[in-house]
Structure formats: structure tokens, C-alpha cells
Amino acid sequence: MDRVIRIGLLGCGTVGAGVVTILDREADDLAARTGARLQVTRVAVRDTTIDRGLPLPAEVFTDDPMAVVEADDVDLVVEVIGGRDLAGTLVRRALELGKPVVTANKELIAHEGPELAEAARAGGVDLAYEAAVAGAIPIIKPLKESLAGDRVTRVVGILNGTTNYILTRMTEEGAAYADVLSEAQALGFAEADPTSDVGGHDAASKAAIIASLAFDTTVHAADVFREGIEQVSATDIEVASRLGYVIKLLGIASEIDDEVAVRVHPTFLPKAHPLAGVRESFNAVYVEAEAAGELMFYGRGAGGMPTGSAIVGDVIDVARNLLQQAPGPFPSSHRRKRLRPIEDLQTQYYVLLDVEDEPGVLAEVARTFGDHTVSIAQVWQEGSGDTAQLVLITHRAREGDLRTCVDALEASSAVRKVTSVLRVESEVWE
Amino acid sequence: MDRVIRIGLLGCGTVGAGVVTILDREADDLAARTGARLQVTRVAVRDTTIDRGLPLPAEVFTDDPMAVVEADDVDLVVEVIGGRDLAGTLVRRALELGKPVVTANKELIAHEGPELAEAARAGGVDLAYEAAVAGAIPIIKPLKESLAGDRVTRVVGILNGTTNYILTRMTEEGAAYADVLSEAQALGFAEADPTSDVGGHDAASKAAIIASLAFDTTVHAADVFREGIEQVSATDIEVASRLGYVIKLLGIASEIDDEVAVRVHPTFLPKAHPLAGVRESFNAVYVEAEAAGELMFYGRGAGGMPTGSAIVGDVIDVARNLLQQAPGPFPSSHRRKRLRPIEDLQTQYYVLLDVEDEPGVLAEVARTFGDHTVSIAQVWQEGSGDTAQLVLITHRAREGDLRTCVDALEASSAVRKVTSVLRVESEVWE
């Protein structure tokens, strides 16, 4: 066995170091599997003076990432820089040069995935990104390959570990959002600027990637309806629990009447659902397919070694394809589905109102719902005097109708404040 | 696109009909993905006179399966006959002829998998069997490909839907084994002769297949230590529940000190473990890997359409490889691990004893455990007079020591009967 696949690594933070570690530790095994030794020949880093304690000679490090992509002694590019601009330029250049790319860059793939996939197809090389969604959990390959002969109808995922950690602590300790977020930041489970996580941006990127593959269509991150968990209160969680639900930040992608709907928002999920038991910072993806039925994939969504494991899995595939000159399979976007606007969503809603505690209030609230063709499934009032609260769960209603109903409630003299509005996914899923 | 891959189907029961249905329904989509139309040209059945209501012309059916394998107009063989003798002969012949094989035959793969894989490698063609383990759940491909660069340390699976259904009903209704089995048979969830399921034979076959792939070694079905659920009583389940456990029939494959241990038996599993929530006839496979950490795969373990979905996923892979003349990846058994005998297993045990209700009994029982270097973690006595029962949970002990301890207990005058002995998997997994 004389063959060597020479790897150019772009970025060498936690994930890049994980990749180098695994490639070194499993070198003989990987050579046996791929038919070639996998050797990291160049590594682009911002600061070449740091000793990273990795089993690589000092001369492989450079601060010029484009030189790595273009180097004659690089056959395969692994991109773990992250972000869109520089990473996008480098990935496009590699594909143009006919060099396959393995990336963990969810932001890049979520925004430009279909275009990059097309560039890869044109270049006759692979673009692999298992690590971009849900870390170590194999979900891209099952969607792209195992379920390729089936018809996926819905994918529901817990796609962000930070928010799942926060919601788990809130649920299990009755704690307030702000307190748990501070604690998570102190422990390093949440970033100093947590917007990307708690605002649902990270989950929306992953939902776009999943929806594109699941429905063979083109969904960009900007197409995903998105709400974060910042407004979820201890009261919401307590009400949910009393009704038999947990609140999870879900990414939901579904195909309805030949349209695709993709959304990320905090959701009332029945406690008996397999996703409801996914605690702490774990991720999970639940898939419904016509023939396969219900499937779930569960694991670590982040971390240097889990993400490194997913990258090395991709590197093996890509290296084999390179040796056999047989790239693919390429993702397919041939079905080009129309995106369903969020206003046309049909689901159930939980509405929490601060109301005046006086006769006729319930009647007026009920009339307002009826006027907007939103039917009430459950209602009860709590507290009295200054703290009267009305909890309502609706039957399935159109999001557009619910929104105008909420506007009318806010304008109503009987309602002091619409405190919470959250979507409820019961047994009838849409 | 003129290319056609011609499929010979061996067997056309529920699963075979599922395959034909999916191939027909998704024909255009499959052609777009593979680059060739997938056409079923020959089908071997026992009785060619039955109208199966499938979208196939009558002349494709024959009662000569070898003629299908050898036919000039068959490029790829799908085997869903089941059993070892005939199926084995047909699969070997196909591989010898350089025709790739997709099979759902767990029994065949569990007994002859490594040898058949070698025949496939020699023939330069693929042998794919995703459908042989856990139906629609992609587990073979993740182990063989996604985790190929990682090091799997343990795989734990709920691999048989019938026994999981029975244990779920026993747990949730407090019902007796025999009653639930009769009910399951009446509902068609259990076979008239349930031995293969309740005796753990089916799960042991799947555990052997999983262990071979997870540890790159050769494990045959006969190498798997096996106990069924026939002896699990309502009392065992109730005691387990009180202690925070559920009883599941688990297949457990682990690598310890360069040896591989594979076993199937009813197990006390902590209620908080992700596998504990897998109810009814669902299957799930839990994987621990060095870099990836914990992963779980969940879904339907059986049924015509779920199994058909897994087969078609394999057919797509194999068809692509056939078109590109690039078979593989082949499973690797290059690590050839020694099998650890069950006597060397170290785990915790639950022991239920019928004892005489008189002074000195507990002391004698405790001394017997101590004499065999089995340390007791928890003990209590229930009932009195004729019905006194002693419940014991041990610390981790060697299986060989526990067995001689149980023999001594049975010979002891203080013990009327050793009612139950079950293994307990707590937080410290081995």
C-alpha cells in the first residue's frame, strides 16, 4: 500500500485538533479501510507560533489558507474555519480545482449549500458536511442515502445543545430563563453573546440543511421561520408540564400539499414523544417517512471530538471516492418545492393572558377568538384581583388567523397583556 | 438516461412486496438518484399462481430461484427468502457470478456473514444487509461508514420488537408473561411458535452482526451468550420498578481489554437511560464510541414497508457502485478479537430468593455470598411465614463467581428456591 491521500486542514481550533488527533490515533485502521494513508500535509491557522501539542511537524502550519487549498500536495480539503466569507471563498476554490471538501460549517452550507453542491457536481468531486448538523449524529448520510428510496414526510429536531440545556434546567429546577442562561455562560455551555443559540439562528441553519436533503429541494437559512427561547417563562414551562407537555426548541420541516414548511420555535411537545426525553445538551432528530415509519437519531450535537468523529467519517467516504474516481452520491434538489408561508401553518396554540378579574372578561376573550375563527380547546383562569391569568389552548388554527386574533386581544379592554403565545404540537402533527 | 439495472427478487412475501411497491412508486426519483432505472425483471416465488396485486407482469414470476440468480437479465439480486440453506446457496452463487446482493436475512448473515463478506470481496461486488438488523433503522451504515474513523467501545440494543412489546405490556399493566404472550399471539405481534423471539435467538443473531461490524472482527450467532425472557416474572418487573429500573431484553456487545463480549439477556436498566423509554415493538441501538460519545438510533424493527425501505436504500448504494464499477466499502474483520467467555463477565446481579422465615437465614445467605466473593449492595426481606422473599442486588461481581454462589444458595437449607437471577446494568457499564 503506497497510496497517500494528502489532507489540507483549514482551521485548527477544538474541532480541527480533534480531527488531527483521530487521524493520528486511528492511522493504521483508516489506511486499512480506505486503501490509502491519510496524511495531514498542510494546516492553515491564524497564529503559527502557538504550540498546539499535535502530532504534526511545525512546517505544515501556515497562516495562508488559500495556499493550503491550492497546494500541489493537498488532495482533499477539510474546512473548520467557520463563518461565511473566507470559508466560502476557500471551499469554492477547492471545488473549482477538483479537490473534494469536508466541512463542519453549518452557516456556510445553510446559506449556500445548494450552490456549493452544484459547484461540487460540476467539479466532479464530493462536498461532505455530516459534521455541520448535530455533531456526531449521523443524519446527513441517512437522509441522503439510507432513506433515498423512501419519501420523508416530516423531520423534527432538537438541533441546538445550548438551548436544550437551558430548557432542561428550567424544566427540572423551575428556574427562570435569565438565571439559567447566566449559569450556562459561567459553565461555558453558552457563549458570552448567546444570540445565535438562544435566538434560534443556529437551529434554523441546521433545519435548512435538513429540509433541503429531506425534501430534495432548496431551502436557505433565510427561508426558515424562526423564534428563539428568550421569551419562554417559568410559568409557560409549569403550565406545559401540568398539561402533559415539555417545552423544546424544535426545528420542524414538513411537506404539505407539495409545499415545504420549515420553522424553528419553542414548542409544547407531549411528554410521551421520543424527543421529549432528550435532556441536557444532547441533540436528536426525529424523522417520519412513508415506508420506514418513525426513526430517531440521538447523540452529542457539538464538541471537538464528536464533531471530529463525524468529519473523519466523511473523510473516509471522500477518500475512497477519490481513489476510485467515483464521487457521489450528490444531493438532489430536483423536486424544487414551493415554501409555505408561516401564515398558512396550521397548528395548536397556547395563549397566556393577563386579564382584568371582572365579570364578562372570559366572554369577551372567547368572543375575540371566535371572531377570528380560532376555536378554543381548553381554558382556565388562575389567581384573582391583580394577578388574574387566563390560560387557553386552541384547536388547530391557521397561524395568520391566530396572529390577527392576538392583535385583537392586545387591543381589547378586557386584556391587560398577552403574556405568551407558543405553538403546541399534539398527536396530530402537521 | 438509457441505463437499466435489472433486479432479481428472491421471495415475495410482505417484505418482497414492500420492495416492489417502493421501487414502483419512487421509480423516477430512484432513476434520478442512481443514474439508471431500477427494474424488477425476475421474481422467484414458491407459488406462481397467486395474484399478488403487484405492478409486475405475470411472466417475471418463476418458482426456480437459482434460475433468477443465474439469469442473463439479472444484474443485482435481492434476497428476502430467509433461512440459511437455500438462501445461502443462492447468495453464494450470486456473489460467485459477480452479482451484488442485498439481503434482509439476519439468520444467514449472523451465521455466515464474515464468510459471505469475503466471498463478496473476492467477487468484487457488494453484499449489503442494512435490513437484517433493526428493520428500517440505519445502523449497519453508521457502524460501517460514519463511525469508521472512530473506535466503538460498546453497543447496546433493543433488537427484538416482540419481546419489547411483551415486556412493555408487563411493565405498564403488571400483567404476567404468559397472559401477555397469548394476547400478543392473538394480535399477530408474536408467532404461534415464539421461541426465536422470546428465547433471544433473533436478538442474538442481530447482536452478532452488530458486534462483527462494531469491532471489526468475526462474531457468529453461536458465539453470543443468550438468555430469553420466558422466566421474567411480574415480581421481577415490580421489584425493578421500585428500585428505579425497567427490565429490557438487551443485546450488549463490548470490547474489554482487547476481547469482545457479546450477550443477550433480560437486564435491569436504569429508567433514565435513553433505551429505557423505548416502548412497544420499537427497536433502538445505543452506541458508545471514543470520539463520538453516546449515540442512539431508534425506529421500527420489522414490517414489510420499514424493511422494504432499508432494502431499497441498500439497492441504491449497490446500484450506484455497480454503475461506477466501484464496490465497497467492504466490512473489515482485520482486528480478529478473542471472545470473552461469559464466566469472565463483570456486572451487577439481582437475586430473588424464597427463604425460610426464621432466625439466622439472612446471616447464612449473606455468608454464602461472601464465601463466593460476591458483595451485596442492597438487600431486603418481604412477606413472612410461607411467603418470605429475599431481594438482593450485588455489587459488580464475576459471572463465574455468581454462578457458583447460586449453586451454593440452591443447596442451602435456608433457601427454598432461587426464584430469579438477572443482570443489572447500572451507571458503571462494562
Chai-1 contact restraints between the chains, C-beta under 6 A:
chainA,res_idxA,chainB,res_idxB,connection_type,confidence,min_distance_angstrom,max_distance_angstrom,comment,restraint_id
A,I22,B,G149,contact,1.0,0.0,6.0,A-B,restraint_1
A,I22,B,A291,contact,1.0,0.0,6.0,A-B,restraint_2
A,E26,B,G149,contact,1.0,0.0,6.0,A-B,restraint_3
A,L30,B,G149,contact,1.0,0.0,6.0,A-B,restraint_4
A,A32,B,H334,contact,1.0,0.0,6.0,A-B,restraint_5
A,R33,B,A148,contact,1.0,0.0,6.0,A-B,restraint_6
A,A136,B,A292,contact,1.0,0.0,6.0,A-B,restraint_7
A,P138,B,P142,contact,1.0,0.0,6.0,A-B,restraint_8
A,P138,B,S146,contact,1.0,0.0,6.0,A-B,restraint_9
A,K141,B,S146,contact,1.0,0.0,6.0,A-B,restraint_10
A,P142,B,P138,contact,1.0,0.0,6.0,A-B,restraint_11
A,S146,B,P138,contact,1.0,0.0,6.0,A-B,restraint_12
A,S146,B,K141,contact,1.0,0.0,6.0,A-B,restraint_13
A,S146,B,G313,contact,1.0,0.0,6.0,A-B,restraint_14
A,A148,B,R33,contact,1.0,0.0,6.0,A-B,restraint_15
A,A148,B,G313,contact,1.0,0.0,6.0,A-B,restraint_16
A,A148,B,I316,contact,1.0,0.0,6.0,A-B,restraint_17
A,G149,B,I22,contact,1.0,0.0,6.0,A-B,restraint_18
A,G149,B,E26,contact,1.0,0.0,6.0,A-B,restraint_19
A,G149,B,L30,contact,1.0,0.0,6.0,A-B,restraint_20
A,G149,B,V312,contact,1.0,0.0,6.0,A-B,restraint_21
A,G149,B,G313,contact,1.0,0.0,6.0,A-B,restraint_22
A,G149,B,I316,contact,1.0,0.0,6.0,A-B,restraint_23
A,D150,B,S309,contact,1.0,0.0,6.0,A-B,restraint_24
A,G277,B,G277,contact,1.0,0.0,6.0,A-B,restraint_25
A,A291,B,I22,contact,1.0,0.0,6.0,A-B,restraint_26
A,A291,B,M305,contact,1.0,0.0,6.0,A-B,restraint_27
A,A291,B,G308,contact,1.0,0.0,6.0,A-B,restraint_28
A,A291,B,S309,contact,1.0,0.0,6.0,A-B,restraint_29
A,A292,B,A136,contact,1.0,0.0,6.0,A-B,restraint_30
A,A292,B,P306,contact,1.0,0.0,6.0,A-B,restraint_31
A,A292,B,S309,contact,1.0,0.0,6.0,A-B,restraint_32
A,G293,B,R300,contact,1.0,0.0,6.0,A-B,restraint_33
A,G293,B,P306,contact,1.0,0.0,6.0,A-B,restraint_34
A,L295,B,G299,contact,1.0,0.0,6.0,A-B,restraint_35
A,M296,B,Y298,contact,1.0,0.0,6.0,A-B,restraint_36
A,F297,B,F297,contact,1.0,0.0,6.0,A-B,restraint_37
A,Y298,B,M296,contact,1.0,0.0,6.0,A-B,restraint_38
A,G299,B,L295,contact,1.0,0.0,6.0,A-B,restraint_39
A,R300,B,G293,contact,1.0,0.0,6.0,A-B,restraint_40
A,M305,B,A291,contact,1.0,0.0,6.0,A-B,restraint_41
A,P306,B,A292,contact,1.0,0.0,6.0,A-B,restraint_42
A,P306,B,G293,contact,1.0,0.0,6.0,A-B,restraint_43
A,G308,B,A291,contact,1.0,0.0,6.0,A-B,restraint_44
A,S309,B,D150,contact,1.0,0.0,6.0,A-B,restraint_45
A,S309,B,A291,contact,1.0,0.0,6.0,A-B,restraint_46
A,S309,B,A292,contact,1.0,0.0,6.0,A-B,restraint_47
A,V312,B,G149,contact,1.0,0.0,6.0,A-B,restraint_48
A,G313,B,S146,contact,1.0,0.0,6.0,A-B,restraint_49
A,G313,B,A148,contact,1.0,0.0,6.0,A-B,restraint_50
A,G313,B,G149,contact,1.0,0.0,6.0,A-B,restraint_51
A,I316,B,A148,contact,1.0,0.0,6.0,A-B,restraint_52
A,I316,B,G149,contact,1.0,0.0,6.0,A-B,restraint_53
A,Q324,B,A326,contact,1.0,0.0,6.0,A-B,restraint_54
A,A326,B,Q324,contact,1.0,0.0,6.0,A-B,restraint_55
A,A326,B,A326,contact,1.0,0.0,6.0,A-B,restraint_56
A,H334,B,A32,contact,1.0,0.0,6.0,A-B,restraint_57
